[in-house]
Amino acid sequence: MFDTNELRIERMFAETYGIPVLHYPQLLGLAMGMTPEELAFKELRVDTSKILKQVM
């Protein structure tokens, strides 16, 4: 929901925020050693590559 609305807000205000919205189970999975592929990070609308570089 939040990542969908972010794209709508970016279009409305002609701004680019690019704030990734991670869900709690995804963060928990990362903490448990799961890969981003297993946690469906590619399915998110906002790019998560920058945050994954910092976390991993």
DOMAR-93658 format. One line per 5 residues: number of its first residue (from 0); for each residue x, y, z of N, C-alpha, C. Coordinates in steps of 0.02 Angstrom, whole numbers. Each point is the difference from the previous one (the first is absolute). Layout:
<rs>
NUM) X:Y:Z:X:Y:Z:X:Y:Z | ...
</rs>
This chain:
<rs>
0) 40:-59:0:-40:59:0:43:63:0 | 50:3:44:39:61:6:43:12:-62 | 30:-53:-27:42:10:-59:-42:20:-61 | -61:-24:-5:-44:20:-55:-18:74:6 | -17:21:59:-18:71:10:60:46:-10
5) 59:-24:16:60:42:-11:8:17:-74 | -11:-48:-43:6:13:-71:-53:50:-23 | -59:-5:27:-54:47:-16:18:71:24 | 27:5:59:20:66:27:57:29:-41 | 47:-41:-20:56:25:-41:-26:29:-66
10) -48:-33:-30:-28:26:-63:-38:65:12 | -37:3:55:-41:58:14:42:63:14 | 56:-8:34:42:57:18:63:6:-43 | 8:-43:-50:59:0:-44:65:-2:41 | 0:-42:51:59:-11:42:17:-74:-1
15) 62:-16:16:21:-69:6:27:-11:70 | -33:-42:38:20:-14:69:39:-65:4 | -26:-52:-31:35:-65:-2:11:-32:68 | -47:8:46:7:-30:66:-28:-71:-3 | 43:-50:9:-25:-69:-4:-43:-17:61
20) -53:-35:-12:-45:-22:54:13:-74:10 | 31:-17:56:13:-69:17:-50:-23:52 | -24:-59:-8:-49:-28:46:37:-37:57 | -30:-1:58:32:-31:58:24:-71:-14 | -40:-43:-30:25:-68:-14:62:0:-45
25) 5:48:-45:60:4:-42:61:19:42 | -7:48:45:55:19:43:20:-57:46 | -49:-35:26:13:-57:43:36:-55:-39 | -22:-12:-61:34:-50:-43:72:18:-14 | 14:64:-13:69:22:-10:42:-13:63
30) -28:15:58:35:-10:63:14:-74:12 | -43:-43:-27:8:-73:9:45:-30:-54 | 25:42:-47:47:-25:-50:-30:-19:-66 | -63:15:-11:-32:-16:-64:24:50:-53 | -3:-20:-62:21:43:-55:-57:46:-22
35) 17:57:-31:-52:44:-27:-45:-35:-51 | 28:-48:-37:-41:-36:-49:-52:-43:35 | 19:-32:56:-48:-41:37:-55:43:31 | 15:64:13:-47:44:33:-39:44:-50 | 7:-15:-64:-38:34:-54:12:76:-2
40) 62:21:9:16:71:-4:-9:27:-71 | 4:-42:-49:-11:22:-70:-73:18:-13 | -45:-23:43:-71:14:-9:-20:70:25 | 44:31:39:-15:67:26:5:52:-55 | -40:51:3:-3:51:-52:58:49:2
45) 26:14:60:55:47:9:65:-40:6 | 52:21:-35:64:-35:-2:30:-6:71 | 21:-59:19:27:-12:66:76:-12:-1 | 31:8:-57:72:-17:-5:44:42:46 | -16:65:9:42:42:42:-4:-21:73
50) -59:-15:23:-7:-21:70:29:-69:12 | -4:-44:-50:30:-67:7:76:4:4 | 30:47:-36:73:9:3:21:20:71 | -40:41:33:16:22:67:-11:-54:52 | -51:-40:-10:-18:-51:49:43:-62:-7
55) 17:-19:-60:35:-63:-10:75:9:-2
</rs>
